[in-house]
Amino acid sequence: MVQKALLVTLEAKPGKEQQVKEFLKDALPIVQNEPDTVTWFAIRLGDSTFGIFDTFEDEDGRQAHLNGDVAAALMEKADELFSEEPSITQVDVLASK
């Protein structure tokens, strides 16, 4: 059962929306190789606002993801793609189906 999650919000720089969309799509194969990431969703919240929501069974899985390749790539591209620093919120899952 998933107990831990991350909610990441990303605000694309003007004109960089398509690049952010492609960046998120390209991250999927990397996340698929993370055994402790139970679910991973790349989402679009608005014209220039994107997000990631992912879940984990425990804190170790969440920390492994935060220290993994997608997080590193996200921070590496932050200045190029985003108008503000990505907001990464660690959340607890109360119920899931």
C-alpha positions, -999 to +999 in steps of 0.1 A: +000+000+000+013+034-009+019+057+021+042+084+007+040+107-023+054+137-040+035+166-055+058+187-078+045+218-095+064+234-124+059+268-140+073+269-176+090+300-188+071+318-216+077+299-249+091+268-231+058+250-226+064+224-254+099+217-241+085+211-206+059+188-220+085+168-239+109+167-209+081+152-188+072+126-214+109+117-219+112+111-181+088+081-182+113+054-193+137+066-165+110+063-138+099+029-152+133+016-140+127+028-104+114-003-086+102+017-056+082+043-075+047+027-075+029+053-097+041+083-115+020+109-133+032+139-154+003+163-156-006+197-171-025+220-148-028+250-171-013+267-201+022+270-185+017+250-153+028+214-151+032+189-124+043+154-113+025+133-088+042+100-077+036+075-050+058+052-029+052+024-003+076+040+022+100+068+029+130+049+015+113+047-019+105+083-019+140+093-010+154+069-036+133+088-062+144+122-049+180+111-053+174+095-087+180+105-123+147+123-129+151+146-100+187+153-111+176+161-147+148+183-133+172+204-113+197+205-142+170+219-165+154+242-140+171+274-150+164+267-187+128+256-186+111+271-155+103+306-144+106+296-108+122+269-088+102+236-089+080+233-059+085+198-044+060+189-016+064+156+003+029+143+012+014+114+031-013+093+013-043+089+036-063+066+013-059+051-022-075+027-046 
